Structures are given as structure tokens and as C-alpha cells.
Amino acid sequence: MFGLIGKMRAARGQRDAVMNVLRETTGALPGCLSYIIATDPVDADAIWVTEVWTDQASHKASLQLPEVQAAIAKARPFIAGFEFQVETHPVGGFGLPAEKAG
């Protein structure tokens, strides 16, 4: 599995607009096992996104989907920036399939 944890910053007062775009476009993305959008309890403009994919290739391919490209274009005016993104290697947990040995 392939995971990403990232923090983005919405333009002041636009957090809900960005989250709405993310929610509209994160339905059935091929290879996406989990896509969690969260607010930050102490930063009104921060958005945390935690993703789990079957593999890195699925994530990369998703960025070329027309609906994802349209969502990026729609959200771009409301995004002030990206603070960081960390790659992870999920090994399982509630809601995720167990990783196969080997």
C-alpha cells in the first residue's frame, strides 16, 4: 500500500470551499482505499488529508483523471499553499485490507 499525509492551507476564510471540492471528487477513485479530509482544531485555514492507495501508481494515475484535473482547477483559487506532504507505507488497520506477506 501507498500512503500520503499532507497539510494544505486554504486562503483566509476559504477552508470550507476547498473541503467541499475535495469531498465532491473523492468518491470512487480507482485504487484509493481511504481518503480522509480533516480540519485542524487550532488553525482555521488548515486542512489535513490522509490518503491510502493500493500502490503509488494508482495515486499517480488518479492525478490525470479528468474529474481530478477539474477539481484541482476549481480549488486552486481557494488554496494558499501546501505546507508539507509525507509518504507512508500503510500496513493495515481498521478499514484497510491486511497487507499480504511476501
FENGIUR-V727653 format. One record per pair of residues at least 24 apart in sequence whose ideal C-beta (glycine too) atoms are under 7 Angstrom apart, sorted by the first residue. I is the first residue (numbers start at 1). J is the second residue. D is the distance in whole Angstrom. If there is no record, write none. Layout:
[[I,J,D] [I,J,D]]
//
This chain:
[[1,52,6] [1,53,7] [1,54,6] [1,89,7] [1,90,4] [1,99,6] [2,53,5] [2,55,5] [2,56,4] [2,59,6] [3,51,6] [3,52,5] [3,87,7] [3,88,4] [3,89,7] [3,90,4] [4,51,5] [4,85,6] [4,87,6] [5,50,5] [5,86,5] [5,88,6] [6,49,5] [6,82,7] [6,84,7] [6,85,4] [7,46,6] [7,48,6] [7,83,4] [7,84,6] [8,47,5] [8,49,7] [8,79,6] [8,82,5] [8,83,7] [9,45,5] [9,46,6] [9,80,4] [9,81,5] [9,83,6] [10,45,5] [10,47,6] [10,78,6] [10,79,6] [10,80,6] [11,78,5] [11,79,7] [11,80,5] [12,45,6] [14,78,4] [15,39,7] [15,44,7] [15,45,6] [15,47,6] [17,78,5] [18,47,6] [18,75,5] [18,78,5] [18,79,6] [19,47,6] [21,71,5] [21,74,5] [21,75,4] [24,71,7] [25,67,6] [25,68,6] [25,71,4] [29,62,5] [30,58,6] [30,62,7] [31,55,7] [31,58,3] [31,62,7] [32,58,7] [32,62,7] [33,96,6] [34,95,6] [34,96,7] [45,80,7] [52,90,5] [52,96,6]]
//
